[in-house]
Amino acid sequence: MTTGNQHGTARQRPLLARALGVTGLLGCLAAIGGTLLAQAIVPQHDWVSETISDLAAGRHAVIMDVALYGFAAGIMATSLATARVHLGKLDWSAGAVALAVIAGLVIIVGARDEYGDGDSNGGAVVIHSYLVYALGLLFAYLPVGMYGGLNRAHPTAARTLAILGGGWVVLAPVFLLMSTGFDGVVERVLGLIACGMIAILSWVTMSRAPDAPEPRA
């Protein structure tokens, strides 16, 4: 027999998954909105040749800092949501952990204020390039780790995530190796791909929330 307290708890759990999913989507909007606002305010910014990192340095850096922190919060919420609404096995769990690590790396990127420009921020070791490489690898893993679980529950979402992952795997090395003439636009495409991955996972966890299995005693 189910008690009133147990029933109330069961109703709260889907609400938590939905709230985490919404937070993930809001984090993506923060990243996109902050980038658009910063490049509209920063004078003489060329979004084709100048990267998002250029927007995060200088007198208007606070805009991109807030956008990065918002994006990190959304990614962490998505990590918690995917752990709560678990659709896979070890590969899915690894994907949820990867999301948490990505969120931490994004926070470090925003806090360190390095952006690969050679500025050591008061003598500290410049680690921006290492952070970028780590983010590249972790985002490349997400479609691999999440595909199996998504394909069983939401095949369309799984295919979309796989397409985004393919685009990431192709463009990320191009961005790292290309000249500075077009790296701004390539970085923005990569940013949209990253937001797309997070948005898909957030949407799936929201839609699966009512059907999320109760944890075993």
C-alpha positions, 0 to 999 in steps of 0.5 A: 500500500502506498502512503501519502508521503510516498505518493508525494515523493514520487510526484516530486521526482519527475518534477526534479528531472523536468527542472534539471532539463529546463536548466540545461536548455536555459544554459544553452540559451545563456551561451548563445545569447551572451555571445550574440550580445557580446559581439554586438557590444564589442566594437569592431569585432569580426565574428568570422575571423575573431573567436569567442575567446576574443569576446571574453577578454577586455572591458566587456569580458563580464558578458562572456563570463556570465554566459560561460557560467550559465552554460556550465550550470546548464551542463551540470544540470544535464549531467544530473538529469541524465544520471536521474533518468538513466537510459543506458548502462556503463556507457550512459553513466560515463556520459553523465560523468563526462558532462559533469567534467565538461561543466567544471572545465567550462567554469575553469575557462571562464575563471582563468581568463586566459583564452590562449592569448599568451597572457599568463594572468599574473604569472599563472601557468597558461592551461587554456589549450589543454582545457580546449583539448579536453573539452574537444575529447569529452564532447566527442565522447558524448554521442558515443556514450549516449547513443545506445540509451537514446536509440532504445528510447528516442531513435530520432534524438539518437540520430540527431546526436550522432549527426552533431557528434560527426560534425564535432569530430570533423570540425574540432580538428579543423578549428585547432589546425586552421589559420585565423582567417575563419576560425571565428565562424568555425568556433561558433559552429562548434559552440552551436553543436555543443549547445545542440548536444546539451539541448537534446539530452535536456529535452530527452530527460524532460520527456522521460521524466514521467516514465522514469523508473523508481529506484530499487530499495 
